[in-house]
Every structure is written in structure tokens, then in C-alpha cells.
Amino acid sequence: MSIVTTPAVLESFAENRIKTLIEAQVSQVPDVNILTGHTIEDEGIDQEAPVVVITVIRDEEDIPGTGWWSCSVDVELDPRDLDDENTDSTMLEIETALGDGAGDIETQITNGRLLCMTGSVFYDGELEYNPTANERIRTFRFSASLGLTAS
């Protein structure tokens, strides 16, 4: 595997793959409103509909010299006008798309040049959400060791 010298390359590949997984599962968010953190453009999004933003951050080299990188993945849902029940349902769809601890998410993320190390996905124990502060944005987090092949 080659070593990725530009973080944005690995991050962009991973964000786009996770975006594809979420688009296939989520029913309440239009595909045009599922965005990636490194390529957000407001043009064309439905301003009234919920929005999902996927951000992958390359934290540190997981195994030095091998091309594997420890990455943090945040998937944020801004439910906008969705009621609480539909917001919960959408978060459940996101969790299902990303393996929710029961599936083989490493295999699902691995696609083409993008690789996910077996056994490297760890889920954050809690969804970040504070309804008492009038905050409706919900965040689903996990970490994974990702790599990118040369071809």
C-alpha cells in the first residue's frame, strides 16, 4: 500500500464511500443534502430538508510506514423540520448504514482503492445530543484505520 501524503485525499475517498452507504439507507434526507466535510457546497441543496454532513479526519499514522491511518469519522444530522420521531428514525438509519456494531462495516467501507483494516472500527459509546440546550443536531462518531492503495 502506498503512503498517503495529502490528508485530504484519503479523507475525501472515505467521506465519499460513507456518503454512498448513507444514501442507500437513509429515507428522510434527499441525496443532494448528504454532504461531505471536505466538499461542502450549498448550491443545489434543499434548504428546508434535513442535512447530513460526513467528515473524516486523518488523526495519525496507525502502523508507521505501512500507509494505514487512524481516522475519526463524524456524521452529523441537522434534522431541521423533522419531528423527534422522524429524527430518531433517521439516526437509526444512519447507525444501520454504518454497521451499528453488528455488521461487517470494514468490508462495507473497503471499496476500490479505499481499504479499512479488519477489526479497526470502534464506535463512540454515545450519540452527541443535548436537547435541553435547544440543540437538535445529532452526531454519530466512530474511528477506523484506513488506507489508500496506489491504484
Secondary structure, DSSP 8 states (H G I E B T S, - for coil): ------HHHHHHHHHHHHHHHHHHH-SSS-GGGEEETTS---TT--TTS-EEEEEEEEEEEEETTTTEEEEEEEEEEE-TT--HHHHHHHHHHHHHHTTTTTS-HHHHH-BTTEEE-TT--EE-SS-B--GGGT---EEEEEEEEEEE---
